[in-house]
């Protein structure tokens, strides 16, 4: 592996997959590209919540665009999970529609990646892959490592509109 693309999930399973990718990258002396993506609806919701709680004069979030929010969240995940690894990485923020599989392949090709690490959402049948995983496995010209999402609850990677769970720091 020369460069791997890892899709960030903000879940325990996502952290495990990122750690595995980091171990692989360290062993191969490779770089990682971390794809942090939201749908437009998720990004708009999170920006609205941030703007409500960011009342300071020099608010940090007021001017953020959706892709910048995705990058910021990706940077937080990377910082928390990869601090123990000596690996070079780049975070790419993306706003996607529901065709995330195509976006993963496009970003992998754009960044000259030869390995993709992603989670497959759990389905009722064993071996049944989610749409994105199916597309990547079928169409990506390189190695693919699939992890099974076992804990789909995001842990403070996404902002919630209730209570005080507005911290973007990920705690596992």
C-alpha positions as CSV (number, residue, x, y, z in Angstrom):
1,X,0.0,0.0,0.0
2,X,1.3,3.4,-0.9
3,X,-1.7,5.5,0.0
4,X,-5.0,4.4,1.6
5,X,-8.4,6.1,1.8
6,X,-10.3,5.7,5.0
7,X,-14.0,6.6,5.3
8,X,-14.6,8.2,8.7
9,X,-17.6,7.2,10.7
10,X,-17.4,8.7,14.1
11,X,-18.4,5.4,15.8
12,X,-16.5,2.8,17.8
13,X,-16.4,0.6,14.7
14,X,-15.1,3.5,12.7
15,X,-12.3,4.1,15.2
16,X,-11.3,0.4,15.1
17,X,-11.2,0.6,11.3
18,X,-9.1,3.8,11.4
19,X,-6.7,2.2,13.8
20,X,-6.3,-0.9,11.5
21,X,-5.7,1.4,8.5
22,X,-3.1,3.3,10.6
23,X,-1.3,0.1,11.6
24,X,-1.3,-1.0,7.9
25,X,0.0,2.4,6.8
26,X,2.8,2.4,9.4
27,X,3.9,-1.0,8.4
28,X,3.9,-0.1,4.7
29,X,5.3,3.4,5.3
30,X,2.2,4.8,3.5
31,X,0.0,7.9,3.8
32,X,-3.7,8.0,4.6
33,X,-6.5,10.1,3.1
34,X,-9.4,10.4,5.5
35,X,-12.8,11.1,3.9
36,X,-15.1,12.9,6.3
37,X,-18.5,13.2,4.7
38,X,-22.0,14.5,5.5
39,X,-25.2,14.8,3.6
40,X,-26.3,18.3,2.9
41,X,-29.1,17.9,5.5
42,X,-26.7,16.7,8.2
43,X,-24.3,19.6,7.5
44,X,-27.1,22.2,7.6
45,X,-28.4,20.8,10.9
46,X,-25.0,20.8,12.5
47,X,-24.2,24.3,11.3
48,X,-27.5,25.5,12.6
49,X,-26.8,24.0,16.0
50,X,-23.3,25.5,16.1
51,X,-24.6,28.9,15.2
52,X,-27.2,28.8,18.0
53,X,-24.6,27.9,20.7
54,X,-21.7,30.1,19.3
55,X,-22.7,33.5,20.6
56,X,-19.2,34.9,21.0
57,X,-18.2,38.0,19.0
58,X,-15.5,36.1,17.2
59,X,-17.5,33.0,16.7
60,X,-15.5,30.1,15.3
61,X,-18.4,28.4,13.5
62,X,-20.3,31.3,12.0
63,X,-18.5,31.4,8.7
64,X,-17.9,27.6,8.3
65,X,-19.1,26.1,5.1
66,X,-20.5,22.5,5.0
67,X,-17.3,21.0,3.6
68,X,-15.2,22.9,6.3
69,X,-17.5,21.4,9.0
70,X,-16.9,17.9,7.6
71,X,-13.1,18.6,7.6
72,X,-13.2,20.0,11.2
73,X,-15.0,16.9,12.4
74,X,-12.6,14.7,10.4
75,X,-9.6,16.4,12.0
76,X,-11.1,15.8,15.5
77,X,-11.6,12.1,14.8
78,X,-8.1,11.8,13.3
79,X,-6.5,13.7,16.2
80,X,-8.2,11.4,18.8
81,X,-7.6,8.1,17.0
82,X,-4.3,8.6,15.3
83,X,-2.3,10.4,18.0
84,X,-0.6,7.1,18.9
85,X,0.5,6.4,15.3
86,X,3.3,7.9,13.3
87,X,1.4,8.2,10.1
88,X,0.9,11.1,7.7
89,X,-2.7,11.9,6.8
90,X,-4.8,14.4,4.9
91,X,-8.5,15.0,5.8
92,X,-10.9,15.6,2.9
93,X,-14.3,17.0,3.8
94,X,-17.2,16.2,1.4
95,X,-20.8,16.9,1.1
96,X,-22.5,13.9,-0.5
97,X,-25.8,12.8,-1.7
98,X,-26.8,9.2,-1.1
99,X,-24.4,7.9,-3.7
100,X,-21.4,7.9,-1.3
101,X,-19.9,4.8,-3.0
102,X,-19.2,6.8,-6.1
103,X,-17.7,9.6,-4.1
104,X,-15.4,7.2,-2.3
105,X,-14.1,5.8,-5.6
106,X,-13.7,9.4,-7.0
107,X,-11.7,10.6,-4.0
108,X,-9.5,7.4,-4.0
109,X,-8.7,8.0,-7.6
110,X,-8.2,11.7,-7.2
111,X,-5.7,11.1,-4.4
112,X,-4.0,8.1,-6.1
113,X,-5.0,5.6,-3.4
114,X,-4.5,1.9,-3.9
115,X,-6.4,0.7,-0.8
116,X,-9.8,1.7,0.5
117,X,-11.0,1.1,4.1
118,X,-14.7,1.4,4.8
119,X,-17.5,0.2,7.0
120,X,-20.5,-1.7,5.7
121,X,-23.7,-1.1,7.5
122,X,-25.3,-4.1,9.1
123,X,-28.0,-5.9,7.2
124,X,-30.3,-8.7,8.1
125,X,-28.5,-11.3,6.0
126,X,-24.9,-12.4,6.5
127,X,-22.7,-11.1,3.8
128,X,-25.2,-8.5,2.6
129,X,-23.3,-5.3,1.9
130,X,-24.6,-1.8,1.9
131,X,-24.8,0.1,-1.3
132,X,-21.5,2.0,-0.9
133,X,-19.6,-1.1,0.0
134,X,-21.0,-3.0,-3.0
135,X,-20.0,-0.2,-5.4
136,X,-16.5,0.1,-4.0
137,X,-15.9,-3.6,-4.1
138,X,-17.2,-3.9,-7.6
139,X,-15.6,-0.8,-9.2
140,X,-12.5,0.3,-7.2
141,X,-9.3,-0.8,-8.9
142,X,-7.3,-1.6,-5.8
143,X,-7.6,-3.4,-2.4
144,X,-10.6,-2.9,-0.2
145,X,-10.9,-3.6,3.5
146,X,-14.4,-3.8,4.8
147,X,-15.4,-3.5,8.4
148,X,-18.8,-4.3,9.8
149,X,-20.5,-1.4,11.5
150,X,-21.4,-2.9,14.9
151,X,-22.1,0.3,16.8
152,X,-23.9,2.8,14.5
153,X,-24.4,5.3,17.3
154,X,-22.1,8.2,16.6
155,X,-20.2,9.3,19.7
156,X,-20.2,13.1,19.7
157,X,-19.0,13.2,16.1
158,X,-22.3,14.6,15.1
159,X,-24.0,17.4,16.9
160,X,-27.4,16.9,18.5
161,X,-30.0,19.6,18.9
162,X,-31.0,18.5,22.4
163,X,-29.2,18.8,25.7
164,X,-25.6,20.0,25.8
165,X,-23.9,17.4,23.5
166,X,-22.3,20.0,21.2
167,X,-18.7,19.0,21.7
168,X,-17.0,17.8,18.5
169,X,-14.3,15.9,20.4
170,X,-14.8,12.2,19.9
171,X,-14.6,10.0,23.0
172,X,-14.5,6.2,22.7
